[in-house]
Amino acid sequence: MSNIKVFWKNIETDKKLEKRIIKKISSLEKFLKKDDPKLFFDVRVGQESSSSKKGNNFFAEAKITTSKKTYGAKTEDFSLLNCIDHLKEELSRKIEKNKTKRVFGVRKKAREAKNFIKKLIKN
């Protein structure tokens, strides 16, 4: 299991909720390299102060740091549990998007090399 730190703002710490956060966020490790020594999860959850914002009271934000890239997301909702679920979905979407970009980039380079070789053989 990698390094996961949970920070709380304007709410009491809750072991049950912290376990749920760690479970949800650590499930994202399957998309990343687990043996990466710089893999780090920084999660912040809390409640906005009532004077600063009307509407969505709870927020959850996370930053995933790897040796090559950093991913981040922030969600707001009326329920802290919903915030955590949406946060996980958003982070997994961002990780998958980056993964497909890398795959298509490799395929594009391979296609260009193949066409270059075909041109050499014709001439």
MOPAC internal coordinates of N, CA, C and O (Angstrom, degrees):
PM7 1SCF
backbone

  N    0.0000 0     0.00 0     0.00 0    0    0    0
  C    1.4532 1     0.00 0     0.00 0    1    0    0
  C    1.5259 1   108.88 1     0.00 0    2    1    0
  O    1.2310 1   120.79 1   -42.35 1    3    2    1
  N    1.3026 1   116.10 1   137.65 1    3    2    1
  C    1.4560 1   120.35 1  -177.36 1    5    3    2
  C    1.5247 1   111.00 1   -85.35 1    6    5    3
  O    1.2310 1   121.57 1     2.74 1    7    6    5
  N    1.3010 1   114.59 1  -177.26 1    7    6    5
  C    1.4680 1   120.64 1  -178.44 1    9    7    6
  C    1.5275 1   110.17 1   -77.93 1   10    9    7
  O    1.2310 1   120.68 1   -60.71 1   11   10    9
  N    1.3177 1   116.30 1   119.29 1   11   10    9
  C    1.4606 1   121.66 1   176.09 1   13   11   10
  C    1.5184 1   107.40 1  -125.84 1   14   13   11
  O    1.2310 1   120.95 1   -58.32 1   15   14   13
  N    1.3232 1   115.79 1   121.68 1   15   14   13
  C    1.4639 1   121.27 1   176.92 1   17   15   14
  C    1.5143 1   108.53 1  -115.87 1   18   17   15
  O    1.2310 1   120.83 1   -47.74 1   19   18   17
  N    1.3204 1   116.03 1   132.26 1   19   18   17
  C    1.4575 1   121.81 1   179.08 1   21   19   18
  C    1.5225 1   107.84 1  -114.91 1   22   21   19
  O    1.2310 1   120.98 1   -54.00 1   23   22   21
  N    1.3241 1   115.74 1   126.00 1   23   22   21
  C    1.4592 1   121.95 1   177.81 1   25   23   22
  C    1.5254 1   108.89 1  -113.11 1   26   25   23
  O    1.2310 1   120.66 1   -37.81 1   27   26   25
  N    1.3152 1   116.35 1   142.19 1   27   26   25
  C    1.4619 1   123.00 1  -176.83 1   29   27   26
  C    1.5228 1   109.92 1  -113.76 1   30   29   27
  O    1.2310 1   120.41 1   -38.57 1   31   30   29
  N    1.3273 1   116.81 1   141.43 1   31   30   29
  C    1.4625 1   120.47 1   177.18 1   33   31   30
  C    1.5277 1   109.14 1  -133.65 1   34   33   31
  O    1.2310 1   120.90 1   -56.98 1   35   34   33
  N    1.2951 1   115.89 1   123.02 1   35   34   33
  C    1.4716 1   124.54 1   176.02 1   37   35   34
  C    1.5264 1   114.53 1    61.97 1   38   37   35
  O    1.2310 1   119.57 1  -160.99 1   39   38   37
  N    1.3226 1   118.43 1    19.01 1   39   38   37
  C    1.4623 1   121.15 1   173.91 1   41   39   38
  C    1.5194 1   108.84 1  -141.20 1   42   41   39
  O    1.2310 1   121.12 1   -21.46 1   43   42   41
  N    1.3146 1   115.46 1   158.54 1   43   42   41
  C    1.4600 1   121.10 1   178.71 1   45   43   42
  C    1.5313 1   109.98 1   -74.70 1   46   45   43
  O    1.2310 1   120.66 1   -36.14 1   47   46   45
  N    1.3242 1   116.35 1   143.86 1   47   46   45
  C    1.4577 1   119.85 1   176.87 1   49   47   46
  C    1.5223 1   109.35 1   -71.89 1   50   49   47
  O    1.2310 1   121.35 1   -38.70 1   51   50   49
  N    1.3025 1   115.03 1   141.30 1   51   50   49
  C    1.4550 1   121.44 1  -176.97 1   53   51   50
  C    1.5302 1   107.95 1  -133.81 1   54   53   51
  O    1.2310 1   120.28 1   -59.10 1   55   54   53
  N    1.3345 1   117.07 1   120.90 1   55   54   53
  C    1.4696 1   121.21 1  -177.24 1   57   55   54
  C    1.5194 1   111.90 1   -62.19 1   58   57   55
  O    1.2310 1   120.33 1   139.86 1   59   58   57
  N    1.3311 1   116.98 1   -40.14 1   59   58   57
  C    1.4588 1   120.81 1  -178.68 1   61   59   58
  C    1.5291 1   110.39 1   -64.64 1   62   61   59
  O    1.2310 1   120.86 1   136.20 1   63   62   61
  N    1.3187 1   115.97 1   -43.80 1   63   62   61
  C    1.4565 1   120.75 1   179.01 1   65   63   62
  C    1.5251 1   110.97 1   -68.04 1   66   65   63
  O    1.2310 1   120.47 1   141.36 1   67   66   65
  N    1.3173 1   116.70 1   -38.64 1   67   66   65
  C    1.4562 1   120.03 1   178.46 1   69   67   66
  C    1.5321 1   111.41 1   -63.69 1   70   69   67
  O    1.2310 1   120.14 1   141.02 1   71   70   69
  N    1.3322 1   117.34 1   -38.98 1   71   70   69
  C    1.4692 1   120.72 1   176.40 1   73   71   70
  C    1.5261 1   110.72 1   -63.17 1   74   73   71
  O    1.2310 1   120.75 1   140.20 1   75   74   73
  N    1.3380 1   116.18 1   -39.80 1   75   74   73
  C    1.4721 1   119.88 1   178.92 1   77   75   74
  C    1.5333 1   110.65 1   -64.72 1   78   77   75
  O    1.2310 1   120.78 1   137.38 1   79   78   77
  N    1.3304 1   116.10 1   -42.62 1   79   78   77
  C    1.4642 1   120.15 1   178.74 1   81   79   78
  C    1.5251 1   110.23 1   -61.47 1   82   81   79
  O    1.2310 1   120.63 1   133.12 1   83   82   81
  N    1.3246 1   116.40 1   -46.88 1   83   82   81
  C    1.4645 1   120.35 1  -178.81 1   85   83   82
  C    1.5288 1   110.47 1   -63.29 1   86   85   83
  O    1.2310 1   120.29 1   140.52 1   87   86   85
  N    1.3185 1   117.04 1   -39.48 1   87   86   85
  C    1.4660 1   120.79 1   179.46 1   89   87   86
  C    1.5258 1   110.34 1   -63.69 1   90   89   87
  O    1.2310 1   120.48 1   133.57 1   91   90   89
  N    1.3236 1   116.69 1   -46.43 1   91   90   89
  C    1.4679 1   120.76 1  -178.87 1   93   91   90
  C    1.5281 1   111.59 1   -64.61 1   94   93   91
  O    1.2310 1   120.80 1   132.60 1   95   94   93
  N    1.3262 1   116.07 1   -47.40 1   95   94   93
  C    1.4572 1   119.67 1  -175.79 1   97   95   94
  C    1.5317 1   111.38 1   -71.59 1   98   97   95
  O    1.2310 1   120.17 1   142.28 1   99   98   97
  N    1.3267 1   117.27 1   -37.72 1   99   98   97
  C    1.4678 1   118.89 1  -179.97 1  101   99   98
  C    1.5243 1   111.78 1   -68.73 1  102  101   99
  O    1.2310 1   119.77 1   161.75 1  103  102  101
  N    1.3320 1   118.04 1   -18.25 1  103  102  101
  C    1.4637 1   119.36 1   175.98 1  105  103  102
  C    1.5261 1   111.46 1   -68.86 1  106  105  103
  O    1.2310 1   119.85 1   164.74 1  107  106  105
  N    1.3228 1   117.89 1   -15.26 1  107  106  105
  C    1.4667 1   121.60 1   177.64 1  109  107  106
  C    1.5325 1   112.17 1   -76.67 1  110  109  107
  O    1.2310 1   120.54 1   168.36 1  111  110  109
  N    1.3267 1   116.57 1   -11.64 1  111  110  109
  C    1.4628 1   119.81 1  -179.51 1  113  111  110
  C    1.5213 1   112.22 1   -62.24 1  114  113  111
  O    1.2310 1   120.05 1   154.52 1  115  114  113
  N    1.3226 1   117.51 1   -25.48 1  115  114  113
  C    1.4651 1   119.88 1  -179.11 1  117  115  114
  C    1.5283 1   111.45 1   -65.30 1  118  117  115
  O    1.2310 1   120.03 1   157.88 1  119  118  117
  N    1.3432 1   117.55 1   -22.12 1  119  118  117
  C    1.4575 1   121.03 1   177.60 1  121  119  118
  C    1.5265 1   112.30 1   -86.07 1  122  121  119
  O    1.2310 1   120.20 1   165.05 1  123  122  121
  N    1.3131 1   117.23 1   -14.95 1  123  122  121
  C    1.4605 1   122.31 1  -175.39 1  125  123  122
  C    1.5214 1   110.40 1  -114.35 1  126  125  123
  O    1.2310 1   120.79 1   -12.21 1  127  126  125
  N    1.3147 1   116.10 1   167.79 1  127  126  125
  C    1.4624 1   119.93 1   176.45 1  129  127  126
  C    1.5186 1   108.73 1   -76.43 1  130  129  127
  O    1.2310 1   120.85 1   -60.71 1  131  130  129
  N    1.3200 1   115.98 1   119.29 1  131  130  129
  C    1.4662 1   120.07 1  -176.44 1  133  131  130
  C    1.5208 1   112.40 1   -73.03 1  134  133  131
  O    1.2310 1   120.28 1   155.12 1  135  134  133
  N    1.3345 1   117.08 1   -24.88 1  135  134  133
  C    1.4568 1   119.45 1  -177.76 1  137  135  134
  C    1.5273 1   112.58 1   -88.28 1  138  137  135
  O    1.2310 1   120.17 1  -172.75 1  139  138  137
  N    1.3277 1   117.29 1     7.25 1  139  138  137
  C    1.4583 1   121.90 1   177.80 1  141  139  138
  C    1.5297 1   109.41 1   -67.83 1  142  141  139
  O    1.2310 1   119.64 1   -61.13 1  143  142  141
  N    1.3354 1   118.28 1   118.87 1  143  142  141
  C    1.4743 1   119.24 1  -177.30 1  145  143  142
  C    1.5255 1   113.43 1   -69.29 1  146  145  143
  O    1.2310 1   120.11 1   159.77 1  147  146  145
  N    1.3296 1   117.39 1   -20.23 1  147  146  145
  C    1.4631 1   120.15 1  -178.11 1  149  147  146
  C    1.5193 1   113.08 1   -99.26 1  150  149  147
  O    1.2310 1   119.73 1  -168.60 1  151  150  149
  N    1.3247 1   118.13 1    11.40 1  151  150  149
  C    1.4536 1   121.65 1   179.17 1  153  151  150
  C    1.5302 1   109.54 1   -69.65 1  154  153  151
  O    1.2310 1   120.94 1   -58.56 1  155  154  153
  N    1.3384 1   115.81 1   121.44 1  155  154  153
  C    1.4561 1   121.26 1  -175.51 1  157  155  154
  C    1.5224 1   109.44 1  -145.81 1  158  157  155
  O    1.2310 1   120.62 1   -44.52 1  159  158  157
  N    1.3190 1   116.42 1   135.48 1  159  158  157
  C    1.4650 1   122.98 1   178.60 1  161  159  158
  C    1.5246 1   108.66 1  -112.99 1  162  161  159
  O    1.2310 1   120.42 1   -55.52 1  163  162  161
  N    1.3108 1   116.81 1   124.48 1  163  162  161
  C    1.4623 1   123.35 1   178.19 1  165  163  162
  C    1.5249 1   107.15 1  -118.35 1  166  165  163
  O    1.2310 1   120.27 1   -69.15 1  167  166  165
  N    1.3344 1   117.09 1   110.85 1  167  166  165
  C    1.4642 1   122.06 1  -175.47 1  169  167  166
  C    1.5195 1   109.14 1  -117.25 1  170  169  167
  O    1.2310 1   120.93 1   -47.07 1  171  170  169
  N    1.3162 1   115.82 1   132.93 1  171  170  169
  C    1.4688 1   121.53 1   176.83 1  173  171  170
  C    1.5248 1   108.22 1  -124.27 1  174  173  171
  O    1.2310 1   120.91 1   -52.62 1  175  174  173
  N    1.3122 1   115.87 1   127.38 1  175  174  173
  C    1.4634 1   121.35 1   176.94 1  177  175  174
  C    1.5203 1   108.54 1  -128.97 1  178  177  175
  O    1.2310 1   121.10 1   -30.22 1  179  178  177
  N    1.3110 1   115.50 1   149.78 1  179  178  177
  C    1.4560 1   117.06 1   180.00 1  181  179  178
  C    1.5068 1   112.66 1   178.36 1  182  181  179
  O    1.2310 1   122.48 1     9.79 1  183  182  181
  N    1.3076 1   112.86 1  -170.21 1  183  182  181
  C    1.4521 1   121.23 1  -178.94 1  185  183  182
  C    1.5220 1   107.80 1  -124.94 1  186  185  183
  O    1.2310 1   121.47 1   -48.51 1  187  186  185
  N    1.3258 1   114.79 1   131.49 1  187  186  185
  C    1.4578 1   119.39 1   177.15 1  189  187  186
  C    1.5180 1   109.14 1   -68.72 1  190  189  187
  O    1.2310 1   120.73 1   -32.09 1  191  190  189
  N    1.3109 1   116.22 1   147.91 1  191  190  189
  C    1.4563 1   118.53 1   177.19 1  193  191  190
  C    1.5228 1   109.00 1   -68.16 1  194  193  191
  O    1.2310 1   120.76 1   -36.58 1  195  194  193
  N    1.2995 1   116.15 1   143.42 1  195  194  193
  C    1.4613 1   120.68 1  -173.31 1  197  195  194
  C    1.5289 1   112.52 1   -64.91 1  198  197  195
  O    1.2310 1   119.88 1   152.61 1  199  198  197
  N    1.3226 1   117.84 1   -27.39 1  199  198  197
  C    1.4554 1   119.79 1  -177.93 1  201  199  198
  C    1.5221 1   112.35 1   -78.39 1  202  201  199
  O    1.2310 1   120.12 1   153.92 1  203  202  201
  N    1.3389 1   117.38 1   -26.08 1  203  202  201
  C    1.4599 1   119.16 1  -174.76 1  205  203  202
  C    1.5153 1   113.36 1   -86.29 1  206  205  203
  O    1.2310 1   119.88 1   157.32 1  207  206  205
  N    1.3232 1   117.84 1   -22.68 1  207  206  205
  C    1.4433 1   118.43 1  -174.14 1  209  207  206
  C    1.5226 1   111.46 1  -147.70 1  210  209  207
  O    1.2310 1   120.86 1   -41.10 1  211  210  209
  N    1.3095 1   115.96 1   138.90 1  211  210  209
  C    1.4631 1   120.59 1   173.28 1  213  211  210
  C    1.5231 1   106.54 1  -108.09 1  214  213  211
  O    1.2310 1   120.15 1   -38.28 1  215  214  213
  N    1.3056 1   117.32 1   141.72 1  215  214  213
  C    1.4578 1   119.87 1   179.12 1  217  215  214
  C    1.5186 1   111.13 1   110.82 1  218  217  215
  O    1.2310 1   120.83 1    56.47 1  219  218  217
  N    1.3133 1   116.02 1  -123.53 1  219  218  217
  C    1.4584 1   121.06 1  -176.26 1  221  219  218
  C    1.5196 1   110.63 1   -64.64 1  222  221  219
  O    1.2310 1   120.70 1   -60.77 1  223  222  221
  N    1.3184 1   116.26 1   119.23 1  223  222  221
  C    1.4542 1   120.27 1  -174.71 1  225  223  222
  C    1.5209 1   113.64 1   -89.50 1  226  225  223
  O    1.2310 1   119.52 1   143.88 1  227  226  225
  N    1.3184 1   118.52 1   -36.12 1  227  226  225
  C    1.4528 1   121.11 1  -174.33 1  229  227  226
  C    1.5243 1   111.12 1   -99.81 1  230  229  227
  O    1.2310 1   121.01 1   -27.65 1  231  230  229
  N    1.3126 1   115.68 1   152.35 1  231  230  229
  C    1.4547 1   120.34 1   176.48 1  233  231  230
  C    1.5234 1   108.83 1  -139.94 1  234  233  231
  O    1.2310 1   121.74 1   -23.06 1  235  234  233
  N    1.3063 1   114.28 1   156.94 1  235  234  233
  C    1.4627 1   122.07 1   174.04 1  237  235  234
  C    1.5133 1   106.52 1  -144.50 1  238  237  235
  O    1.2310 1   121.07 1   -48.61 1  239  238  237
  N    1.3162 1   115.55 1   131.39 1  239  238  237
  C    1.4521 1   119.93 1   177.47 1  241  239  238
  C    1.5145 1   108.99 1  -137.80 1  242  241  239
  O    1.2310 1   121.30 1   -29.41 1  243  242  241
  N    1.3167 1   115.12 1   150.59 1  243  242  241
  C    1.4584 1   119.51 1  -177.97 1  245  243  242
  C    1.5149 1   109.97 1  -144.32 1  246  245  243
  O    1.2310 1   122.11 1   -28.75 1  247  246  245
  N    1.3122 1   113.57 1   151.25 1  247  246  245
  C    1.4575 1   121.34 1   174.95 1  249  247  246
  C    1.5221 1   106.90 1  -132.46 1  250  249  247
  O    1.2310 1   120.79 1   -56.58 1  251  250  249
  N    1.3155 1   116.09 1   123.42 1  251  250  249
  C    1.4597 1   121.66 1   177.48 1  253  251  250
  C    1.5150 1   107.11 1  -107.67 1  254  253  251
  O    1.2310 1   120.95 1   -57.21 1  255  254  253
  N    1.3042 1   115.79 1   122.79 1  255  254  253
  C    1.4523 1   121.39 1  -179.44 1  257  255  254
  C    1.5189 1   109.15 1  -111.47 1  258  257  255
  O    1.2310 1   120.58 1   -53.84 1  259  258  257
  N    1.3248 1   116.50 1   126.16 1  259  258  257
  C    1.4569 1   121.98 1   173.70 1  261  259  258
  C    1.5209 1   107.30 1  -118.44 1  262  261  259
  O    1.2310 1   120.65 1    -0.02 1  263  262  261
  N    1.3189 1   116.36 1   179.98 1  263  262  261
  C    1.4654 1   118.61 1  -179.36 1  265  263  262
  C    1.5279 1   111.44 1   -71.16 1  266  265  263
  O    1.2310 1   119.75 1   158.35 1  267  266  265
  N    1.3482 1   118.09 1   -21.65 1  267  266  265
  C    1.4583 1   120.23 1  -177.07 1  269  267  266
  C    1.5249 1   114.54 1  -110.34 1  270  269  267
  O    1.2310 1   119.69 1   151.51 1  271  270  269
  N    1.3212 1   118.20 1   -28.49 1  271  270  269
  C    1.4569 1   120.43 1  -172.06 1  273  271  270
  C    1.5216 1   110.93 1  -148.03 1  274  273  271
  O    1.2310 1   120.91 1   -21.45 1  275  274  273
  N    1.3256 1   115.87 1   158.55 1  275  274  273
  C    1.4567 1   122.45 1   175.74 1  277  275  274
  C    1.5271 1   108.44 1  -122.95 1  278  277  275
  O    1.2310 1   120.99 1   -47.71 1  279  278  277
  N    1.3200 1   115.71 1   132.29 1  279  278  277
  C    1.4616 1   122.26 1   178.63 1  281  279  278
  C    1.5204 1   108.33 1  -115.87 1  282  281  279
  O    1.2310 1   120.69 1   -37.31 1  283  282  281
  N    1.3251 1   116.29 1   142.69 1  283  282  281
  C    1.4546 1   119.14 1   178.66 1  285  283  282
  C    1.5211 1   111.20 1  -145.50 1  286  285  283
  O    1.2310 1   120.93 1   -27.10 1  287  286  285
  N    1.3208 1   115.83 1   152.90 1  287  286  285
  C    1.4704 1   120.76 1   178.19 1  289  287  286
  C    1.5162 1   109.05 1  -157.14 1  290  289  287
  O    1.2310 1   121.26 1   -24.79 1  291  290  289
  N    1.3327 1   115.19 1   155.21 1  291  290  289
  C    1.4611 1   120.93 1   176.88 1  293  291  290
  C    1.5157 1   107.99 1  -142.20 1  294  293  291
  O    1.2310 1   120.93 1   -43.55 1  295  294  293
  N    1.3352 1   115.83 1   136.45 1  295  294  293
  C    1.4621 1   120.84 1   177.53 1  297  295  294
  C    1.5240 1   109.30 1  -131.52 1  298  297  295
  O    1.2310 1   121.32 1   -25.64 1  299  298  297
  N    1.3234 1   115.09 1   154.36 1  299  298  297
  C    1.4602 1   121.79 1   177.42 1  301  299  298
  C    1.5251 1   107.94 1  -134.46 1  302  301  299
  O    1.2310 1   120.88 1   -37.22 1  303  302  301
  N    1.3316 1   115.93 1   142.78 1  303  302  301
  C    1.4630 1   120.47 1  -179.75 1  305  303  302
  C    1.5225 1   109.05 1  -162.50 1  306  305  303
  O    1.2310 1   121.15 1    -7.20 1  307  306  305
  N    1.3225 1   115.41 1   172.80 1  307  306  305
  C    1.4572 1   120.67 1   176.73 1  309  307  306
  C    1.5175 1   111.60 1   -77.78 1  310  309  307
  O    1.2310 1   120.31 1   158.05 1  311  310  309
  N    1.3277 1   117.01 1   -21.95 1  311  310  309
  C    1.4593 1   121.92 1  -178.97 1  313  311  310
  C    1.5263 1   109.65 1  -116.87 1  314  313  311
  O    1.2310 1   120.54 1   -45.30 1  315  314  313
  N    1.3075 1   116.57 1   134.70 1  315  314  313
  C    1.4604 1   120.52 1   179.51 1  317  315  314
  C    1.5207 1   111.23 1   -67.66 1  318  317  315
  O    1.2310 1   120.08 1   144.92 1  319  318  317
  N    1.3256 1   117.44 1   -35.08 1  319  318  317
  C    1.4613 1   120.64 1   178.73 1  321  319  318
  C    1.5251 1   111.52 1   -65.55 1  322  321  319
  O    1.2310 1   120.31 1   140.68 1  323  322  321
  N    1.3251 1   117.01 1   -39.32 1  323  322  321
  C    1.4631 1   120.58 1   175.91 1  325  323  322
  C    1.5217 1   111.09 1   -65.06 1  326  325  323
  O    1.2310 1   120.52 1   141.96 1  327  326  325
  N    1.3215 1   116.62 1   -38.04 1  327  326  325
  C    1.4644 1   120.79 1   177.50 1  329  327  326
  C    1.5227 1   110.73 1   -58.20 1  330  329  327
  O    1.2310 1   120.93 1   135.05 1  331  330  329
  N    1.3137 1   115.83 1   -44.95 1  331  330  329
  C    1.4614 1   120.37 1  -178.35 1  333  331  330
  C    1.5235 1   110.94 1   -65.09 1  334  333  331
  O    1.2310 1   120.47 1   137.84 1  335  334  333
  N    1.3397 1   116.70 1   -42.16 1  335  334  333
  C    1.4629 1   120.58 1   178.58 1  337  335  334
  C    1.5285 1   111.28 1   -63.23 1  338  337  335
  O    1.2310 1   120.28 1   134.65 1  339  338  337
  N    1.3252 1   117.06 1   -45.35 1  339  338  337
  C    1.4664 1   120.89 1   179.34 1  341  339  338
  C    1.5273 1   111.32 1   -65.44 1  342  341  339
  O    1.2310 1   120.68 1   144.20 1  343  342  341
  N    1.3121 1   116.31 1   -35.80 1  343  342  341
  C    1.4604 1   120.94 1   179.00 1  345  343  342
  C    1.5232 1   110.50 1   -62.63 1  346  345  343
  O    1.2310 1   120.58 1   134.56 1  347  346  345
  N    1.3189 1   116.50 1   -45.44 1  347  346  345
  C    1.4654 1   120.82 1   178.82 1  349  347  346
  C    1.5294 1   110.73 1   -61.31 1  350  349  347
  O    1.2310 1   120.37 1   135.83 1  351  350  349
  N    1.3230 1   116.89 1   -44.17 1  351  350  349
  C    1.4620 1   121.00 1   179.65 1  353  351  350
  C    1.5291 1   111.39 1   -62.30 1  354  353  351
  O    1.2310 1   120.71 1   136.23 1  355  354  353
  N    1.3185 1   116.24 1   -43.77 1  355  354  353
  C    1.4624 1   120.15 1  -179.08 1  357  355  354
  C    1.5335 1   111.56 1   -65.08 1  358  357  355
  O    1.2310 1   120.71 1   137.15 1  359  358  357
  N    1.3230 1   116.25 1   -42.85 1  359  358  357
  C    1.4659 1   119.36 1   179.01 1  361  359  358
  C    1.5292 1   111.16 1   -65.52 1  362  361  359
  O    1.2310 1   120.01 1   137.95 1  363  362  361
  N    1.3150 1   117.59 1   -42.05 1  363  362  361
  C    1.4702 1   119.29 1   179.48 1  365  363  362
  C    1.5259 1   110.20 1   -65.12 1  366  365  363
  O    1.2310 1   120.04 1   143.96 1  367  366  365
  N    1.3188 1   117.53 1   -36.04 1  367  366  365
  C    1.4655 1   120.65 1   176.91 1  369  367  366
  C    1.5308 1   110.95 1   -63.58 1  370  369  367
  O    1.2310 1   120.26 1   137.62 1  371  370  369
  N    1.3184 1   117.11 1   -42.38 1  371  370  369
  C    1.4646 1   120.44 1  -179.80 1  373  371  370
  C    1.5291 1   111.43 1   -67.49 1  374  373  371
  O    1.2310 1   120.42 1   140.12 1  375  374  373
  N    1.3219 1   116.81 1   -39.88 1  375  374  373
  C    1.4655 1   120.31 1   179.59 1  377  375  374
  C    1.5277 1   110.36 1   -65.96 1  378  377  375
  O    1.2310 1   120.39 1   135.71 1  379  378  377
  N    1.3302 1   116.87 1   -44.29 1  379  378  377
  C    1.4610 1   120.80 1   179.35 1  381  379  378
  C    1.5333 1   111.30 1   -63.87 1  382  381  379
  O    1.2310 1   120.58 1   141.16 1  383  382  381
  N    1.3196 1   116.50 1   -38.84 1  383  382  381
  C    1.4667 1   120.71 1   179.31 1  385  383  382
  C    1.5254 1   110.00 1   -61.45 1  386  385  383
  O    1.2310 1   120.51 1   136.00 1  387  386  385
  N    1.3069 1   116.62 1   -44.00 1  387  386  385
  C    1.4617 1   120.35 1   179.07 1  389  387  386
  C    1.5348 1   110.88 1   -66.23 1  390  389  387
  O    1.2310 1   120.57 1   142.29 1  391  390  389
  N    1.3201 1   116.51 1   -37.71 1  391  390  389
  C    1.4611 1   121.22 1  -179.50 1  393  391  390
  C    1.5282 1   110.72 1   -64.06 1  394  393  391
  O    1.2310 1   120.08 1   135.95 1  395  394  393
  N    1.3410 1   117.46 1   -44.05 1  395  394  393
  C    1.4605 1   120.19 1   179.82 1  397  395  394
  C    1.5235 1   111.09 1   -68.99 1  398  397  395
  O    1.2310 1   119.88 1   146.91 1  399  398  397
  N    1.3255 1   117.84 1   -33.09 1  399  398  397
  C    1.4675 1   119.93 1   175.73 1  401  399  398
  C    1.5218 1   110.38 1   -61.03 1  402  401  399
  O    1.2310 1   120.36 1   137.65 1  403  402  401
  N    1.3370 1   116.91 1   -42.35 1  403  402  401
  C    1.4546 1   120.57 1   179.70 1  405  403  402
  C    1.5174 1   111.04 1   -64.85 1  406  405  403
  O    1.2310 1   120.02 1   137.00 1  407  406  405
  N    1.3299 1   117.56 1   -43.00 1  407  406  405
  C    1.4620 1   121.50 1  -178.76 1  409  407  406
  C    1.5212 1   110.20 1   -63.83 1  410  409  407
  O    1.2310 1   120.01 1   133.62 1  411  410  409
  N    1.3366 1   117.58 1   -46.38 1  411  410  409
  C    1.4575 1   119.96 1   179.99 1  413  411  410
  C    1.5234 1   111.39 1   -65.57 1  414  413  411
  O    1.2310 1   119.95 1   147.13 1  415  414  413
  N    1.3320 1   117.69 1   -32.87 1  415  414  413
  C    1.4643 1   120.42 1   176.71 1  417  415  414
  C    1.5163 1   111.66 1   -64.61 1  418  417  415
  O    1.2310 1   120.37 1   138.48 1  419  418  417
  N    1.3223 1   116.90 1   -41.52 1  419  418  417
  C    1.4651 1   121.37 1   178.51 1  421  419  418
  C    1.5204 1   109.95 1   -65.94 1  422  421  419
  O    1.2310 1   120.27 1   136.83 1  423  422  421
  N    1.3203 1   117.09 1   -43.17 1  423  422  421
  C    1.4674 1   120.76 1   179.14 1  425  423  422
  C    1.5268 1   111.38 1   -63.54 1  426  425  423
  O    1.2310 1   120.71 1   141.03 1  427  426  425
  N    1.3237 1   116.26 1   -38.97 1  427  426  425
  C    1.4576 1   120.25 1   179.93 1  429  427  426
  C    1.5244 1   110.13 1   -64.15 1  430  429  427
  O    1.2310 1   120.16 1   136.28 1  431  430  429
  N    1.3208 1   117.31 1   -43.72 1  431  430  429
  C    1.4720 1   120.81 1   178.83 1  433  431  430
  C    1.5277 1   110.55 1   -64.22 1  434  433  431
  O    1.2310 1   120.19 1   140.59 1  435  434  433
  N    1.3362 1   117.25 1   -39.41 1  435  434  433
  C    1.4650 1   120.64 1   178.74 1  437  435  434
  C    1.5217 1   110.61 1   -65.35 1  438  437  435
  O    1.2310 1   120.21 1   139.65 1  439  438  437
  N    1.3226 1   117.20 1   -40.35 1  439  438  437
  C    1.4647 1   121.66 1   178.27 1  441  439  438
  C    1.5223 1   110.52 1   -63.35 1  442  441  439
  O    1.2310 1   120.30 1   136.89 1  443  442  441
  N    1.3404 1   117.03 1   -43.11 1  443  442  441
  C    1.4591 1   120.76 1   178.56 1  445  443  442
  C    1.5228 1   111.19 1   -63.02 1  446  445  443
  O    1.2310 1   120.11 1   138.90 1  447  446  445
  N    1.3345 1   117.39 1   -41.10 1  447  446  445
  C    1.4604 1   120.86 1   178.92 1  449  447  446
  C    1.5217 1   110.62 1   -65.02 1  450  449  447
  O    1.2310 1   120.15 1   140.50 1  451  450  449
  N    1.3235 1   117.31 1   -39.50 1  451  450  449
  C    1.4610 1   121.77 1   179.38 1  453  451  450
  C    1.5316 1   110.45 1   -63.47 1  454  453  451
  O    1.2310 1   120.50 1   133.92 1  455  454  453
  N    1.3320 1   116.65 1   -46.08 1  455  454  453
  C    1.4678 1   120.44 1   178.83 1  457  455  454
  C    1.5250 1   111.28 1   -64.25 1  458  457  455
  O    1.2310 1   120.02 1   143.21 1  459  458  457
  N    1.3187 1   117.56 1   -36.79 1  459  458  457
  C    1.4602 1   121.67 1   178.27 1  461  459  458
  C    1.5270 1   110.17 1   -63.78 1  462  461  459
  O    1.2310 1   120.27 1   136.97 1  463  462  461
  N    1.3211 1   117.09 1   -43.03 1  463  462  461
  C    1.4659 1   121.33 1   179.45 1  465  463  462
  C    1.5241 1   110.42 1   -65.58 1  466  465  463
  O    1.2310 1   120.38 1   140.30 1  467  466  465
  N    1.3450 1   116.87 1   -39.70 1  467  466  465
  C    1.4661 1   120.12 1   178.51 1  469  467  466
  C    1.5314 1   110.72 1   -61.92 1  470  469  467
  O    1.2310 1   120.35 1   139.46 1  471  470  469
  N    1.3443 1   116.93 1   -40.54 1  471  470  469
  C    1.4559 1   120.70 1   178.76 1  473  471  470
  C    1.5201 1   111.12 1   -65.36 1  474  473  471
  O    1.2310 1   120.16 1   141.54 1  475  474  473
  N    1.3352 1   117.29 1   -38.46 1  475  474  473
  C    1.4629 1   121.08 1   177.80 1  477  475  474
  C    1.5280 1   111.22 1   -64.08 1  478  477  475
  O    1.2310 1   120.56 1   139.43 1  479  478  477
  N    1.2994 1   116.53 1   -40.57 1  479  478  477
  C    1.4625 1   121.04 1  -177.49 1  481  479  478
  C    1.5215 1   110.17 1   -69.59 1  482  481  479
  O    1.2310 1   119.25 1   142.94 1  483  482  481
  N    1.3406 1   119.03 1   -37.06 1  483  482  481
  C    1.4707 1   122.26 1   179.13 1  485  483  482
  C    1.5127 1   110.83 1   -64.57 1  486  485  483
  O    1.2310 1   120.15 1   140.25 1  487  486  485
  N    1.2992 1   117.31 1   -39.75 1  487  486  485
  C    1.4792 1   120.63 1  -175.53 1  489  487  486
  C    1.4637 1   110.16 1   -80.15 1  490  489  487
  O    1.2310 1   120.10 1   180.00 1  491  490  489

